Amino acid sequence: MDDEILYEVRDEVGTITLNRPQARNALTFAMYERLAAICSDPAAHGAPKVLILTGAGEKAFAAGTDISQFRSFATPEDALAYEERIDRVITAIEACTIPTIAAISGAVTGGGASIACACDLRVATTTARFGFPVARTLGNCLSMTNYARLAALLGPARVKDIVFTARLIEAEEGHRIGLYNELVADHAALMARAQELATTIRGHAPLTMRATKEALRRLAGASLPAEGGNDLVVMCYSSADFREGMEAFLGKRPPQWQGK
């Protein structure tokens, strides 16, 4: 629905709000597509000079993909198509021609965490909790490009720590390890600071920022392995464990893992 993504441009700053607070701003496929459309062509969406991405309310930036949408998965191709969609959307955010700022309050997990990592700057409240808890929820995995983005930002050892323990990083730790550029006290301060940053950035040379973004994106891309990760995606998403994890999550019970 159109109201699940709110978008406005004011004073050359665009603000995208993920607007499903009742679901902790979990993203539907339509929301992913709308997000990609704006980031792929900001000139056609009010021509902002900076984009702020945030979530409605104070409890979550985004809690990943709406899990109910996985129930239709029946084949390996469904899993690959899903990860290809997410890669395309996250790449659109990462490759956006204008600077992007993630304004984060509360939970930032799964696909929401990938979105935040693809933004250029991240400002968070002290309630922010970041992670990819799939090892204790769904039993799926990330795509190779998303693993690469995380490793480039946090380092391989921290990626293993976050995924293996399925823990959520508290705000202070996130700031200390470079995940967040700044921490602020509350949601009101968050939006004020994001707007202040956007106002500063919009007055700077756009080609300098565009060249810097693209140069760093190319450097990160150059480190990607030639070997793809489709086999890993199929292994996880086609497993009995993934089906069990999904049904357990939706049924609000602990999953019973079998490793197959």
Wavefront OBJ file of the C-alpha trace (Angstrom):
o trace
v 0.000 0.000 0.000
v 1.123 3.529 -0.749
v 1.055 4.597 2.891
v 3.583 1.921 3.887
v 6.341 4.135 2.471
v 6.002 7.832 3.251
v 8.090 10.198 1.162
v 8.476 13.953 1.133
v 11.014 16.462 -0.123
v 11.515 19.668 1.809
v 14.323 22.180 1.339
v 16.087 19.765 -1.051
v 16.143 16.986 1.561
v 14.098 13.848 0.854
v 12.807 11.784 3.772
v 11.764 8.160 3.270
v 9.823 6.706 6.206
v 9.143 2.985 6.478
v 5.611 3.172 7.822
v 4.487 -0.107 9.365
v 5.064 0.600 13.058
v 2.523 -2.085 14.030
v 4.903 -4.616 12.408
v 8.120 -2.951 13.564
v 8.398 -1.551 10.032
v 8.975 -4.999 8.518
v 9.199 -4.612 4.750
v 6.843 -6.073 2.190
v 8.104 -6.693 -1.329
v 6.170 -3.626 -2.507
v 7.990 -1.502 0.074
v 11.360 -2.783 -1.133
v 10.444 -1.855 -4.698
v 9.296 1.645 -3.763
v 12.505 2.204 -1.816
v 14.592 1.065 -4.795
v 12.652 3.294 -7.195
v 13.315 6.448 -5.168
v 16.996 5.677 -4.608
v 17.584 4.644 -8.231
v 16.256 7.923 -9.606
v 16.053 10.714 -7.018
v 15.834 13.300 -9.818
v 12.439 11.875 -10.766
v 11.296 11.951 -7.134
v 11.494 15.624 -6.254
v 15.219 16.014 -7.008
v 16.498 16.046 -3.420
v 20.206 16.585 -2.779
v 20.239 14.289 0.263
v 18.031 11.386 1.390
v 17.149 10.486 4.975
v 15.871 6.927 5.560
v 14.057 6.213 8.805
v 11.312 4.120 10.389
v 7.998 5.267 11.811
v 7.877 5.370 15.596
v 10.625 4.731 18.109
v 10.589 0.922 18.397
v 12.211 0.002 15.089
v 14.049 1.338 12.065
v 13.074 -1.870 10.287
v 12.776 -5.456 11.454
v 13.672 -6.991 8.113
v 11.349 -8.662 5.611
v 7.762 -9.490 6.569
v 8.179 -13.193 7.343
v 4.700 -14.174 6.139
v 5.839 -13.547 2.563
v 8.190 -16.535 2.757
v 5.285 -18.985 3.050
v 4.876 -18.988 -0.730
v 8.455 -20.241 -1.265
v 8.354 -23.699 -2.858
v 11.463 -24.028 -5.034
v 15.170 -23.108 -5.007
v 14.316 -20.496 -7.638
v 12.040 -18.727 -5.140
v 14.947 -18.343 -2.723
v 17.350 -17.143 -5.411
v 14.793 -14.692 -6.780
v 14.245 -13.294 -3.284
v 17.950 -12.762 -2.604
v 18.410 -11.267 -6.077
v 15.570 -8.826 -5.319
v 17.120 -7.833 -1.994
v 20.553 -7.437 -3.617
v 19.044 -5.208 -6.294
v 17.287 -3.019 -3.719
v 20.302 -2.733 -1.411
v 22.537 -1.973 -4.396
v 20.131 0.788 -5.445
v 20.509 2.376 -2.011
v 24.285 1.936 -1.992
v 24.660 3.300 -5.543
v 22.231 6.193 -5.060
v 23.772 9.259 -6.722
v 23.114 11.473 -3.690
v 24.208 11.026 -0.052
v 21.997 8.876 2.165
v 21.577 9.064 5.934
v 19.993 6.285 7.999
v 18.247 7.669 11.092
v 17.901 4.660 13.376
v 15.784 4.169 16.468
v 15.127 0.803 18.086
v 15.481 -2.511 16.230
v 17.500 -2.568 13.003
v 17.615 -6.207 11.988
v 17.769 -8.470 8.948
v 16.855 -6.619 5.763
v 16.540 -3.427 7.791
v 20.134 -3.805 8.922
v 21.205 -4.342 5.296
v 19.423 -1.129 4.309
v 21.134 0.797 7.098
v 24.555 -0.584 6.139
v 24.045 0.505 2.524
v 23.489 4.126 3.583
v 26.433 6.516 3.641
v 25.969 7.730 7.211
v 24.165 6.224 10.196
v 22.909 8.165 13.202
v 21.193 6.210 15.971
v 19.474 6.650 19.301
v 20.702 4.900 22.430
v 17.852 2.393 21.968
v 19.241 1.099 18.656
v 19.827 -2.670 18.495
v 21.481 -4.061 15.353
v 21.824 -7.607 14.113
v 21.078 -10.529 11.822
v 19.492 -13.066 14.198
v 18.665 -15.604 11.470
v 20.618 -18.394 13.204
v 17.964 -18.476 15.945
v 14.902 -17.417 13.953
v 14.656 -18.589 10.335
v 17.801 -20.570 9.637
v 18.453 -18.766 6.346
v 21.511 -16.773 5.265
v 22.597 -13.543 3.563
v 23.689 -13.160 -0.037
v 27.383 -12.968 -0.878
v 27.129 -9.237 -1.619
v 25.487 -8.544 1.720
v 28.136 -10.568 3.545
v 30.746 -8.536 1.642
v 29.131 -5.229 2.639
v 29.028 -6.260 6.279
v 32.612 -7.489 6.260
v 33.800 -4.261 4.635
v 32.019 -2.213 7.296
v 32.663 -4.291 10.420
v 35.331 -6.884 9.537
v 34.910 -10.660 9.072
v 35.415 -11.512 12.743
v 32.578 -9.252 13.871
v 30.283 -10.554 11.140
v 30.843 -14.105 12.421
v 30.262 -12.935 15.996
v 26.978 -11.224 15.069
v 25.639 -14.087 12.932
v 26.884 -17.023 15.032
v 25.645 -15.641 18.366
v 22.483 -14.148 16.802
v 22.859 -11.306 19.276
v 21.746 -7.734 18.776
v 24.471 -5.115 19.169
v 23.564 -2.391 21.631
v 23.988 1.233 20.605
v 27.187 1.981 22.515
v 28.974 -1.027 21.054
v 27.702 -0.130 17.605
v 29.155 3.351 17.936
v 32.445 2.006 19.249
v 32.973 -0.380 16.329
v 32.110 2.223 13.708
v 28.634 1.034 12.790
v 27.119 4.372 13.802
v 28.675 7.742 13.083
v 26.848 9.324 16.033
v 24.518 8.465 18.906
v 21.786 10.773 20.195
v 19.497 10.583 23.201
v 16.046 10.016 21.700
v 13.892 9.995 18.589
v 13.309 13.737 18.523
v 17.055 14.389 18.755
v 17.625 11.752 16.071
v 15.425 13.419 13.480
v 16.788 16.849 14.341
v 20.376 15.659 13.940
v 19.635 13.817 10.690
v 18.063 16.978 9.297
v 21.028 19.057 10.468
v 23.474 16.690 8.773
v 21.414 16.678 5.595
v 21.313 20.477 5.556
v 25.098 20.639 5.894
v 25.696 18.033 3.179
v 23.265 19.524 0.673
v 25.420 22.678 0.529
v 28.550 20.785 -0.476
v 29.847 19.939 -3.939
v 27.573 17.159 -5.262
v 30.136 15.754 -7.701
v 32.698 15.350 -4.911
v 30.246 13.284 -2.905
v 29.065 11.327 -5.928
v 32.640 10.485 -6.945
v 33.556 9.467 -3.389
v 30.534 7.195 -3.061
v 31.172 5.523 -6.410
v 34.900 5.123 -5.829
v 34.342 3.387 -2.500
v 31.591 1.235 -3.987
v 33.929 0.122 -6.769
v 36.689 -0.666 -4.281
v 34.302 -2.804 -2.254
v 33.070 -4.528 -5.415
v 36.610 -5.329 -6.489
v 37.013 -7.471 -3.358
v 34.027 -9.706 -4.132
v 34.991 -13.314 -4.915
v 34.440 -14.681 -8.393
v 32.617 -17.655 -6.914
v 28.942 -16.906 -6.316
v 26.920 -17.963 -3.317
v 23.785 -19.378 -4.924
v 24.510 -22.830 -3.547
v 24.565 -21.435 -0.006
v 21.272 -19.594 -0.477
v 19.589 -22.721 -1.892
v 21.019 -24.884 0.914
v 19.424 -22.688 3.579
v 16.155 -21.634 1.986
v 15.329 -25.104 0.633
v 15.919 -26.799 3.969
v 13.426 -28.286 6.386
v 15.034 -26.050 9.001
v 14.035 -22.897 7.108
v 10.412 -24.061 6.906
v 10.526 -24.952 10.602
v 12.103 -21.625 11.529
v 9.487 -19.663 9.595
v 6.531 -21.540 11.071
v 8.032 -21.338 14.565
v 8.570 -17.590 14.199
v 5.008 -16.988 13.002
v 3.670 -19.355 15.659
v 5.707 -17.628 18.385
v 7.439 -20.818 19.535
v 11.091 -21.953 19.637
v 12.269 -23.719 16.459
v 13.492 -27.309 16.555
v 16.596 -27.409 14.331
v 17.673 -30.616 12.570
v 20.513 -29.355 10.382
v 18.810 -30.474 7.183
l 1 2 3 4 5 6 7 8 9 10 11 12 13 14 15 16 17 18 19 20 21 22 23 24 25 26 27 28 29 30 31 32 33 34 35 36 37 38 39 40 41 42 43 44 45 46 47 48 49 50 51 52 53 54 55 56 57 58 59 60 61 62 63 64 65 66 67 68 69 70 71 72 73 74 75 76 77 78 79 80 81 82 83 84 85 86 87 88 89 90 91 92 93 94 95 96 97 98 99 100 101 102 103 104 105 106 107 108 109 110 111 112 113 114 115 116 117 118 119 120 121 122 123 124 125 126 127 128 129 130 131 132 133 134 135 136 137 138 139 140 141 142 143 144 145 146 147 148 149 150 151 152 153 154 155 156 157 158 159 160 161 162 163 164 165 166 167 168 169 170 171 172 173 174 175 176 177 178 179 180 181 182 183 184 185 186 187 188 189 190 191 192 193 194 195 196 197 198 199 200 201 202 203 204 205 206 207 208 209 210 211 212 213 214 215 216 217 218 219 220 221 222 223 224 225 226 227 228 229 230 231 232 233 234 235 236 237 238 239 240 241 242 243 244 245 246 247 248 249 250 251 252 253 254 255 256 257 258 259 260
